[in-house]
Amino acid sequence: MKLSKEEKYQLVQRYLNGGLATDICMEAGIARSTFYDWIRPYKVANSDVEYAVSASESAKMKQYITKLEQKIEVLQKVNCTVSAPLKEKLHALAQLHGQYRVHVLCEALNVDRGTFYNHIFRSKKDNNSYQFRRNQLSELIRQVYEENDQIYGAKKIRAVLSERGVAVSDKMVAELMQEMNLHSIRNYAKQDYLQFKEKKKTDHLKMRFSVHAPNQVWVSDVTYYKHESRFQYICAIIDLYARKVVAHKISQKHSSQLITATFKQAYSSRRPEAGLIFHSDRGVQYTSHAFQNLLKNCGVIQSFSPSGRPQHNAVMESFFSTMKREELYRTNYHSLNELKERVERFINRYNNERPHITLNYKTPNAHERLFFKKQEKQ
C-alpha cells in the first residue's frame, strides 16, 4: 500500500506523541525499518519544557551556539567593549583578523563589516603587528605543508594548526598559501605524472661534464648527515665549468623547499642567462610541480639522470664524497650551528683554496677568474 506524504506525516506524529512503533506499523501494514526511515528527519531532542526540535533546527542551534562561543572568545581577548569608540574597536579587532571569521568579529563588537574591511585594507601596509602575524602564519603553514609531503590543502592545514593551538581561519590559510604558491599536489598528481612520464628520459647532460663557460650547466644533489640522532640534509649546486659550489643549504627536512631555497640562492647570486641546464636525479623534490615551474619561469632547462645511474651525476657524487671524507666524518660537532659553520668553511676552502685535478690543479674560483680575464681581453 502506497501512502501519501500527509499520511506518512500523521503516522510519524502518532509516534512522536507517544505511540508504539510496533502498533503503528501493524495497523499501517509497513515494515518497521521503513517507518524508522520516515521518522529520522523528525527526530527530536526533548528539553526541560518538552519543546520538540527537528534535526535541521538542532543543527542550526549548534551552529548558533558555536558562533556565540566564538563571540565570547573575541570579547575575552579584546581590551575594549561594545561601547568603546569605533577607532578603538577596529584596532582591537584587527589584531584578531584571520583567527575568526569576519562576521563573528564584527558582530562581537557591533561593527559594520564594510567599515572593518576598509580599515583592514587601508592599514595592511602600515600595520606591523598584522604583517608580523602573517609572516608567522606563513612559516607555520609552509611547515605543515612540507611535513605532509605537500598533500594537504588549506582546510587540512588549518585543522593541523588548530590542534597545535594556532587559531586561524580556512580563508586566511588559503590566502597565504596562494601568496606562497603552495598547492596540494593531489590536484596536480596525475598531470605531473603524465608530464614527467613524457619527459623522464630527457637527459640533456649525458655525462658531458666539460663545458666552455660558467653558468651553462649546473648540477645538484642532496646528501644527509646524522647529527645528534637526527638527519640533516645538505643540498648543493655546482657550476660545471669551474666545479664551483654556487649555493648550498642545510635543513632538517628533505623537502622541495630545501631545493627551491638553494636554487634561488644560486640564481640570485649568479644571474644566469636563459638556457642554463639544471641537472639532478629524479628525486620527488626535483620533480615537484612547484620546482619545475620555478625553473621554467627562470628560463632554465631541466635535465635528469636516468634511473639507477648515479654516474650521470658523478660531479655531485664526487663532491659529497670529498666533503664527507675531509670534513663531516672527521669532526665531532657540538651543535647544529657548529655543523653549519664548518660546512660553510669547508665550501669556502673548496672554492678558494683546494686545487682541483680536473682544473689542472687550479681552484674553482681561480679557474673562473681566468675565464673572465680572457673575456675582458677579447
Order of alpha helices (4+ residues) and beta strands (2+ residues): alpha-alpha-alpha-alpha-alpha-alpha-alpha-alpha-alpha-alpha-alpha-beta-beta-beta-alpha-beta-alpha-beta-alpha-alpha-alpha
